[in-house]
Each structure stands twice: as C-alpha cells, then as structure tokens.
Amino acid sequence: MTSAGTVELPRHLRRTLGLLAPRRVELDARVRVRPWSSAWLLTHPEDVQHVLVTGAERYGKTPFLTSAEGRRRAGQGLLTSSGEEHLRQRRLLQPLFHRRAVERFEGTIDARAERWIASAAPGNVIDLAAEMADLTQRVILSILFDGDLGAEDEERLARAIRARRRYTEYVYHGRLPWRTRLPTRVLRANRQALAAIDAVLLPVLARRRGRRAAGGQAPGESDLIDGLLDARYADGSGMTDAQVRDEVLTFTSTGYETLGDALTWAWYHLDRHPEAEAALLDAIAGGDGAAHAERVLAEAIRLHPPTWIFARTPVAADELPRGGRVEVGDTLFLCQYVLHRHPAYFPDPERFEPQRFADSRPTRAAYLPFGDGAHKCIGEHLARLEGARILVRVAPRRKLRLLAPQRVEPWGGITLRPKGGLPARVESRAA
C-alpha cells in the first residue's frame, strides 16, 4: 500500500512527544515515536477507529490517568473512570448534555458574551488566548451555578481553576523527576485551589439539598448543579456530594479550556483569512450566523484541535487493521493534529475553508476533535453551541486584529494553544 504522504509536526508538539520524535509523520502507518520505544503514533483512520470504537474493549486509558494516583489528582469523575464504572456514570450524566438539554443555557452564554464585549473596549491590546479562556471559564461557572455565586466567590473559583490548570500542565508536561512529590509552589497552589473549590461548592450543595428537602426546588429547574443533584442511577439513588464535587472538578477544567483554545484559533484564522471573516459577517447579517459560525469553529479545530493528542494502552495483545500487532505495555498515541491533515479526507488540508463542513460531515475516524467511542467528550453539544453563539455575538461588533500573526506557533501541552498567547488589538466594527 502506498503512503498518503506525511504531516509535519511543529517543534513544540514534537517536544511533547519526545526529543527524538520524527519531524514528519508518515500517514496510514504505525509510527514509532522514539527509537526503541514501545510508544506508537497511529496515523491510519481505520486503526484509530479500531482502538476507540470497534475494538475499544481491548484498550484503556493510560494508568497515569486512571490509577489511584491519577484519580487522586483529577478526582474520581467521568474523566478518570473506566469500564463499567465509566459506563454507569456516563449514562447518569448524558441526559444533561443532550443537544436539546443544553439549549437552555443559550441566555447564559449570550449574557456572558455581552459582558465580554462591553469590557473589550476599542483600542485595547489584549491576549486573545487569555481572554477567551477567561470568557469560557465564566460561562461554565454561570452554567453550573446560575447566579448562586457572589462576585467574590466567583473570582475565588476562577483563580482556583486557573491554578488547577497550571498544576495539570506541570504534572503531565513538567521536566522535574518526582514532581508530584516535591514541595513546589505549584503543588501548594493546587492544594489551596482544591480547598477553595470545596469552600465555595460544598455550602452551595448543602443549600440546594436543603431546599429540595423542604420541597422548594423542582427537579431540573435551573442550572447544571441542579441537574447533577437531581440525576438518578438505575436503582434510584443519586450522587453523593463527593461525586458531585469530582464531576465539577472535571467540568471546570475540561469544560472551558478546550473551548477557550478553540475560540482563540477561530479568531486567529478569521484574522488571517479576511474572505472567511467577511463570509461569516454576511451570514450573521442574513440570519444564518449560527450555522456558519459552527462551520468556522469546526474548521478551526480541524487545523488546530485543542485536544490534539491522547493515548490508549492495550489490555491484551491485539492486531490493528492496518498497523500490525500491539502488545500489553505499548502506548498508542492518537493525534488529531495529524489525522485532521489527511489529504484523502481533507483536500488541500492546510487551507482554512469552513465551507468544507457545509454540505457533508467528514469521515468519523478522520475527524475527532471531541474523541470518539465510549469516552467521547460528553460536552460536545454544549461546546459547539457556546462557541458558535460567542462568535455570532462578538464578530459583528468587535474586530480582533492580531499584532504578530506570522509569529504564532502552536504549543502542545494539555491543550493546543498559541505559544506565548495571541496578542491582538480590539477594534470596533463600523455601524
């Protein structure tokens, strides 16, 4: 079989994989990440589909995430669970994130977008990456708590969430040996952040449960916290406060940072491609803004997927459809950054072209910005809704002009974001 070509990995992504990772990755192959290692990069969509969907029972998340140590770090929620435990928890939470269910948050998203527009005064120079992270973080807090937080508690949670992100980045991509046990500033800040989250969240849960006991709250009436408290397993039981807290830890990390990065890359591409920006503005003016904004976001995360790589490990020896045999102890990397540039599925793959999503959906195994299979991101519909609504609200009123677009480099940490941020000047759109 002839190769479909190669994809170049930016140097910061190669550094994440290892100093000896190849600069150009062959497509439709199983590529050894480093010489003599048992880590492989899968670049054939059939192999990826096998690992995530058709043969998923033979693969698991890495122990770094699902071990007792991993669960101590990230909580015992949907993110770190596996097997029957994960299936039970996903069945419990899935109704809260159905397409129709998340539509109730449209007003919350719009209100936060309006507050951001008011704060982004024309002439200001901002870091778009930081601004979008803050905006999406405030949205998820509003979706969770629906105004049940004062300004001080909201700010306290926002600081804690940012500290948690720095801690996660440090754990997964830090260079120090034994970094999870050294008495570093990052670890101290993480302990303080967890204490702050508990100090704000647990009283909220106590108040909500008290109202339910008094008959003062209709199930599913308001925000995501209410939804978590009202959710019931098949036996009729609900989650404990500890379980709710761990799911909140998941939502306040995965629920904002990936979308903040997605919006950052969307603004980057819109500034770099004035014709695409003009098409979006025309669509908004013509009443088709939401659908067009979804295509802009889809194309932005094709080229720069915030979740750009993840790993699976075989629980038993297996034969990949295209890539040969894998053994227990191997690590298999599935890299969206590479897969999304496969020319057989995306003609002229480096070109930013939102219209490629207009008439048909891409092949499932070649386009997976939210993953696939049993562990696919549960918040996909909410992320797509939120991203499109923010683009539709902001784009007609603010031009975000990049100051140095030619210097932007993708940096691959927990998520894919511009190295050093994305400086931009805010300009007002002509009326």
C-alpha positions in Angstrom: 0.0 0.0 0.0 1.4 3.4 -0.9 1.7 6.1 1.7 -0.8 9.0 1.7 2.1 11.3 2.4 3.4 12.9 5.5 2.4 15.6 8.0 4.9 17.9 9.7 4.7 18.2 13.4 5.6 21.6 14.8 8.6 21.6 17.0 6.7 22.2 20.2 4.4 19.2 19.5 7.5 17.1 18.8 8.9 18.2 22.2 5.8 17.0 23.9 6.1 13.6 22.3 9.9 13.4 23.0 13.0 15.0 21.7 13.5 12.2 19.1 10.0 12.3 17.7 10.0 12.5 13.9 9.6 15.9 12.3 7.5 14.5 9.5 5.0 11.8 10.4 4.0 9.2 7.7 0.3 8.8 7.2 -1.5 5.5 7.1 1.1 3.9 9.2 2.1 2.9 12.8 5.0 5.2 13.6 7.4 4.6 16.4 7.5 7.8 18.4 11.1 7.4 19.5 13.8 4.8 18.6 13.5 1.6 20.5 10.4 2.8 22.4 7.1 0.9 22.8 5.2 4.2 22.0 3.5 4.3 18.7 1.7 7.1 16.8 -1.3 5.7 14.8 -2.0 7.6 11.6 -4.4 5.4 9.8 -8.1 6.3 10.5 -9.0 2.6 10.5 -6.6 1.9 13.3 -7.9 4.8 15.3 -11.5 3.7 14.8 -10.5 0.2 15.9 -8.9 1.4 19.1 -11.7 3.9 20.0 -14.8 2.1 18.8 -14.8 -1.3 17.1 -12.2 -2.9 19.3 -12.4 -0.5 22.3 -12.9 -3.3 24.8 -9.2 -4.2 24.2 -7.9 -0.8 25.1 -7.9 1.5 28.1 -6.9 4.9 29.2 -3.3 5.2 30.5 -2.6 4.4 34.2 -1.3 7.9 34.5 -5.0 9.0 34.4 -6.9 6.0 35.8 -4.5 4.9 38.6 -5.2 5.7 42.3 -2.6 8.5 42.0 -4.2 9.8 38.8 -7.7 9.8 40.4 -6.3 11.5 43.5 -5.0 14.3 41.3 -8.0 14.7 39.0 -10.9 13.4 41.1 -13.0 10.3 40.7 -15.3 11.6 38.0 -16.1 10.8 34.4 -12.6 11.8 33.2 -10.7 9.2 35.2 -13.2 6.4 35.3 -13.2 3.4 33.0 -15.1 0.2 32.3 -18.5 -0.4 34.0 -17.9 2.5 36.4 -17.5 4.9 33.5 -20.5 3.5 31.6 -22.7 3.9 34.7 -21.6 7.4 35.3 -21.9 8.4 31.6 -25.5 7.0 31.5 -26.3 9.2 34.5 -24.9 12.4 33.1 -25.6 12.0 29.4 -29.2 13.4 29.5 -27.8 16.7 31.0 -25.7 17.2 27.8 -28.1 16.2 25.0 -28.4 18.8 22.2 -31.9 19.9 23.3 -30.9 19.9 27.0 -28.0 22.4 26.6 -30.2 24.9 24.7 -31.5 26.1 28.0 -28.1 27.7 28.5 -28.3 30.0 25.4 -29.3 33.0 27.5 -26.4 32.4 30.0 -23.9 32.2 27.1 -25.2 35.4 25.5 -25.1 37.3 28.7 -21.5 36.5 29.3 -20.6 37.3 25.7 -22.2 40.7 26.1 -20.3 41.4 29.3 -17.1 40.5 27.5 -17.9 42.8 24.6 -18.5 45.6 27.0 -15.1 45.0 28.6 -13.2 44.8 25.3 -13.0 48.5 24.6 -11.8 49.5 21.1 -8.1 50.4 21.2 -7.3 47.9 24.0 -4.4 45.4 23.4 -5.3 42.0 24.8 -4.1 38.5 24.9 -6.8 36.7 23.0 -5.9 33.3 24.4 -6.2 34.5 28.0 -9.4 36.5 27.2 -11.1 33.5 25.6 -10.0 31.2 28.4 -11.5 33.7 30.9 -14.7 34.1 29.0 -15.4 30.4 28.6 -14.4 29.9 32.3 -17.0 32.5 33.3 -19.6 30.8 31.1 -19.1 27.4 32.7 -19.3 28.9 36.2 -22.6 30.6 35.2 -23.9 27.3 33.7 -23.0 25.5 36.9 -24.2 27.9 39.5 -26.8 30.2 37.7 -26.1 33.3 39.8 -25.8 31.5 43.1 -22.3 32.9 43.5 -21.4 36.4 44.6 -18.6 38.2 42.8 -16.1 37.3 45.4 -16.8 33.6 45.3 -16.8 33.6 41.5 -13.4 35.2 41.5 -12.2 32.8 44.1 -13.3 29.9 41.9 -11.8 31.4 38.8 -8.4 31.7 40.5 -8.6 28.2 41.8 -9.5 26.8 38.3 -6.5 28.6 36.8 -4.3 27.2 39.5 -5.6 23.7 38.8 -4.8 24.1 35.1 -1.2 25.1 35.9 -0.9 22.1 38.2 -2.2 19.7 35.5 0.2 21.1 32.9 3.0 20.8 35.4 2.1 17.1 36.2 1.8 16.0 32.6 4.5 18.1 31.0 6.9 19.2 33.7 10.5 18.2 33.4 11.4 17.6 37.1 11.6 14.0 38.3 9.2 13.1 41.2 7.5 16.4 40.5 4.2 15.2 42.1 6.0 14.7 45.4 8.4 17.7 45.6 7.2 20.6 47.8 6.9 23.0 44.9 4.9 26.2 44.6 2.6 24.6 42.0 1.7 21.7 44.3 1.0 24.1 47.2 -1.2 26.3 44.9 -3.1 23.2 43.8 -3.9 22.2 47.4 -5.1 25.7 48.1 -7.2 25.7 45.0 -8.9 22.4 45.9 -9.6 23.8 49.4 -11.1 27.0 47.8 -13.3 25.0 45.4 -14.6 22.9 48.4 -15.2 26.1 50.4 -17.4 27.6 47.7 -19.0 24.4 46.3 -20.0 22.5 49.4 -22.1 25.2 51.0 -23.9 25.6 47.7 -24.7 21.8 47.6 -25.9 22.0 51.2 -28.3 24.9 50.4 -29.6 23.1 47.3 -30.2 19.9 49.1 -31.9 21.7 51.9 -34.3 23.4 49.5 -35.1 20.0 48.0 -35.8 18.5 51.4 -38.2 21.4 52.0 -39.9 20.9 48.7 -38.6 24.2 47.3 -36.9 23.1 44.1 -38.4 21.4 41.1 -36.0 18.8 39.6 -34.1 20.0 36.6 -35.4 23.5 37.1 -32.2 25.6 36.8 -28.5 25.1 36.4 -26.1 22.2 36.0 -25.6 21.8 39.7 -29.3 21.2 40.0 -29.1 18.7 37.2 -26.3 16.8 39.0 -28.2 16.7 42.2 -31.4 15.5 40.5 -29.8 12.8 38.4 -30.6 9.3 39.4 -28.9 5.9 38.7 -31.0 3.0 37.6 -31.6 2.0 41.2 -33.0 5.4 42.1 -30.0 6.6 44.0 -28.3 9.9 43.4 -24.7 11.2 43.6 -23.1 12.0 46.9 -21.5 15.4 47.5 -18.1 13.9 46.9 -19.2 12.6 43.5 -20.8 15.9 42.5 -17.6 17.7 43.6 -15.4 15.4 41.4 -17.7 16.0 38.4 -17.5 19.7 39.0 -13.7 19.4 39.0 -13.9 17.8 35.6 -16.4 20.3 34.1 -14.4 23.3 35.4 -11.3 22.1 33.7 -12.3 20.3 30.5 -15.4 22.4 30.2 -13.7 25.6 29.5 -10.1 25.3 28.4 -10.6 23.4 25.2 -13.3 25.7 24.1 -11.3 28.8 25.0 -8.5 27.5 22.8 -10.9 26.6 20.0 -12.2 30.2 20.0 -8.7 31.5 20.1 -7.8 29.6 17.0 -11.1 30.6 15.3 -10.2 34.3 15.8 -6.7 33.6 14.5 -7.9 32.1 11.3 -10.6 34.7 10.8 -8.0 37.5 11.0 -5.7 35.6 8.7 -8.4 34.9 6.1 -10.5 38.1 5.5 -12.7 36.4 3.0 -13.8 33.9 5.6 -14.4 36.7 8.1 -16.5 38.6 5.5 -18.5 35.4 4.8 -19.2 35.0 8.5 -20.3 38.6 8.9 -22.6 38.3 5.8 -24.1 35.1 7.2 -24.8 36.8 10.5 -26.4 39.8 8.8 -28.5 37.4 6.7 -29.8 35.4 9.6 -27.7 32.3 9.1 -25.0 33.2 11.5 -25.2 30.2 13.9 -24.8 27.6 11.2 -21.9 29.5 9.5 -20.2 30.1 12.9 -20.4 26.3 13.6 -18.6 25.7 10.3 -15.9 28.3 11.2 -15.4 26.6 14.6 -15.3 23.1 13.1 -12.6 24.2 10.6 -10.6 26.0 13.2 -10.5 22.9 15.4 -9.7 20.7 12.4 -6.5 22.6 11.8 -5.8 23.4 15.5 -7.6 20.8 17.6 -7.4 21.9 21.3 -7.4 18.2 22.3 -4.6 17.4 19.9 -3.5 14.0 21.1 -4.4 11.3 23.6 -3.2 7.9 24.5 -4.6 4.4 24.9 -2.9 1.2 26.2 -3.8 -2.4 25.1 -5.2 -4.5 27.9 -4.3 -7.6 25.8 -2.3 -8.2 22.7 -4.1 -7.2 19.5 -3.8 -6.9 15.8 -4.6 -3.4 14.3 -6.4 -3.4 11.0 -3.6 -1.6 9.2 -0.7 -1.1 11.7 0.1 -4.6 12.8 0.4 -6.2 16.2 0.5 -4.3 19.5 1.4 -5.7 22.9 0.4 -5.1 26.5 2.8 -2.3 27.7 2.7 -0.4 24.4 1.4 3.1 24.4 -0.7 4.2 21.4 -0.9 7.9 20.6 -3.9 9.1 18.5 -3.0 12.6 17.2 -5.9 14.7 15.9 -3.4 17.3 14.6 -2.1 14.7 12.2 -5.3 12.9 11.3 -7.1 16.2 10.5 -4.5 16.9 7.8 -5.0 13.6 5.9 -5.4 14.7 2.2 -7.6 11.7 1.4 -10.3 13.1 3.7 -9.5 16.8 3.6 -8.3 18.0 0.2 -5.8 20.8 0.4 -5.6 20.1 4.1 -3.6 23.2 5.2 -6.2 25.5 3.7 -8.7 27.2 6.1 -12.0 26.5 4.4 -15.1 26.4 6.6 -17.3 25.5 3.6 -15.9 22.0 3.6 -18.3 21.4 6.5 -21.3 22.9 4.7 -22.6 20.0 2.7 -21.4 16.9 4.4 -19.8 15.6 7.6 -16.2 14.4 7.4 -15.4 10.7 7.8 -15.8 9.9 11.5 -12.5 8.2 12.0 -10.5 11.1 10.4 -12.1 14.0 12.3 -12.4 13.6 16.0 -11.9 16.9 17.8 -14.0 15.5 20.7 -12.7 12.0 20.6 -14.9 9.0 19.8 -16.4 5.9 21.2 -17.5 5.4 24.8 -15.1 8.1 26.1 -16.1 10.8 23.6 -16.4 14.2 25.2 -19.8 14.4 26.9 -19.9 18.2 26.5 -19.6 18.3 22.7 -23.0 19.8 22.1 -22.6 22.4 24.7 -19.1 23.4 23.4 -20.4 23.7 19.8 -23.4 25.8 20.9 -21.3 28.0 23.1 -18.6 28.6 20.6 -21.0 29.4 17.8 -23.0 31.8 19.9 -19.9 33.7 21.1 -18.7 34.1 17.5 -22.1 35.4 16.4 -22.3 37.9 19.3 -18.7 39.2 19.1 -17.8 39.2 15.4 -20.2 41.9 14.2 -19.2 44.3 17.0 -15.5 43.7 17.5 -12.7 43.2 15.1 -9.8 41.4 16.8 -6.7 42.3 14.8 -3.7 40.2 15.5 -0.5 42.1 16.2 2.1 39.4 15.1 0.2 36.6 13.3 3.4 35.4 11.5 5.0 34.6 14.8 2.2 32.3 16.1 3.4 28.8 16.9 1.2 26.0 18.2 2.3 24.8 21.6 1.1 21.3 22.6 0.5 20.9 26.3 -2.7 19.6 27.9 -4.3 21.5 25.0 -3.1 23.0 21.8 -2.7 26.8 22.1 -0.6 29.6 20.7 2.8 29.7 22.3 3.1 32.8 24.4 -0.5 33.8 23.8 -2.2 35.7 21.0 -1.7 39.5 21.2 -4.4 41.4 19.4 -5.9 44.9 19.2 -9.6 45.4 19.7 -11.3 47.5 17.0 -14.9 48.5 16.7 -16.9 47.4 13.7 -18.3 50.2 11.6 -22.0 50.5 12.2 
